[in-house]
């Protein structure tokens, strides 16, 4: 499966590079203006601006995804810890003898309904 993934990635990269090379000669030039004209770039090919914007978007997505993965791993760790404590409590209740839990008041309550039937 990983071979198909790498082959698909290589095909996409070759397509993007081919597109960029073919449009390099006829590309329109654009200038980017930031902060209301306080900073302006020299004229750049439009394909370069598009690819740079895409790369910045991918990096932003990567950073957000990393934080989400850490958050989800933290939640998984917390849920596993709670699950472990609940399993220990359940195992303790399963191993508890019925006779150990009865007290004098409980035996009186159990005996009283039987006496009424007699």
C-alpha positions as CSV (number, residue, x, y, z in Angstrom):
1,X,0.0,0.0,0.0
2,X,2.8,2.4,0.8
3,X,4.2,1.9,-2.7
4,X,1.0,3.2,-4.2
5,X,1.0,6.1,-1.9
6,X,4.6,7.1,-2.9
7,X,3.8,6.6,-6.6
8,X,0.8,8.9,-6.3
9,X,2.8,11.5,-4.4
10,X,5.5,11.4,-7.1
11,X,3.0,11.8,-9.9
12,X,1.3,14.8,-8.2
13,X,4.7,16.5,-7.6
14,X,5.7,15.9,-11.3
15,X,2.4,17.3,-12.5
16,X,2.8,20.4,-10.3
17,X,6.4,21.0,-11.5
18,X,5.4,20.5,-15.1
19,X,2.6,23.0,-14.7
20,X,5.0,25.5,-13.1
21,X,7.6,25.1,-15.8
22,X,5.1,25.4,-18.7
23,X,3.6,28.6,-17.3
24,X,6.9,30.2,-16.3
25,X,7.5,31.9,-19.7
26,X,4.0,33.3,-20.0
27,X,3.3,34.0,-16.4
28,X,1.9,37.3,-15.4
29,X,3.8,39.3,-12.9
30,X,2.1,40.4,-9.6
31,X,3.2,42.5,-6.7
32,X,2.0,41.6,-3.2
33,X,1.1,44.5,-0.9
34,X,1.0,44.1,2.8
35,X,-0.1,46.3,5.6
36,X,-2.0,48.8,3.5
37,X,0.9,49.6,1.2
38,X,3.7,49.8,3.9
39,X,5.4,46.8,2.4
40,X,5.3,45.7,-1.2
41,X,7.2,42.9,-3.0
42,X,8.9,43.2,-6.3
43,X,6.9,41.7,-9.2
44,X,6.7,37.9,-8.9
45,X,5.3,35.3,-11.3
46,X,1.7,34.4,-10.3
47,X,2.4,30.7,-10.1
48,X,5.1,31.4,-7.4
49,X,2.5,33.3,-5.3
50,X,0.0,30.5,-5.7
51,X,2.4,27.8,-4.7
52,X,3.8,29.9,-1.8
53,X,0.2,30.4,-0.5
54,X,-0.4,26.7,-0.8
55,X,2.8,25.9,1.1
56,X,1.9,28.3,3.9
57,X,-1.6,26.8,4.1
58,X,-0.1,23.3,4.4
59,X,2.3,24.4,7.1
60,X,-0.6,26.1,9.0
61,X,-2.7,22.9,8.7
62,X,0.3,20.8,10.0
63,X,0.7,23.0,13.1
64,X,-3.0,22.9,13.9
65,X,-3.0,19.1,13.4
66,X,-0.1,18.6,15.7
67,X,-1.8,20.5,18.5
68,X,-5.0,18.5,17.9
69,X,-3.1,15.2,18.0
70,X,-1.5,16.1,21.3
71,X,-4.9,17.1,22.7
72,X,-6.5,13.8,21.6
73,X,-3.6,11.8,23.0
74,X,-4.0,13.6,26.3
75,X,-7.7,12.7,26.4
76,X,-6.9,9.1,25.5
77,X,-4.4,8.9,28.3
78,X,-6.9,10.3,30.8
79,X,-9.7,7.9,29.6
80,X,-7.3,4.9,29.9
81,X,-6.4,5.9,33.4
82,X,-10.0,6.2,34.4
83,X,-10.8,2.8,32.6
84,X,-7.9,1.2,34.6
85,X,-9.3,2.5,37.9
86,X,-12.8,1.3,37.0
87,X,-11.5,-2.1,36.1
88,X,-9.7,-2.4,39.4
89,X,-12.8,-1.4,41.2
90,X,-14.9,-3.9,39.3
91,X,-12.3,-6.7,39.9
92,X,-12.4,-5.8,43.6
93,X,-16.1,-6.0,43.7
94,X,-16.1,-9.4,41.8
95,X,-13.7,-10.8,44.3
96,X,-15.6,-9.6,47.3
97,X,-17.3,-12.4,49.2
98,X,-21.1,-12.0,49.8
99,X,-20.7,-12.9,53.5
100,X,-18.1,-10.2,54.1
101,X,-20.5,-7.4,53.1
102,X,-23.4,-8.4,55.4
103,X,-23.8,-6.6,58.7
104,X,-26.1,-7.1,61.6
105,X,-28.7,-4.7,60.3
106,X,-28.6,-6.4,56.9
107,X,-29.2,-9.9,58.4
108,X,-32.1,-8.5,60.4
109,X,-33.7,-7.1,57.3
110,X,-33.1,-10.4,55.5
111,X,-34.6,-12.4,58.4
112,X,-37.7,-10.2,58.9
113,X,-39.5,-11.1,55.6
114,X,-38.9,-14.8,56.2
115,X,-40.6,-14.5,59.6
116,X,-43.7,-12.8,58.2
117,X,-44.2,-15.8,55.8
118,X,-44.1,-18.3,58.7
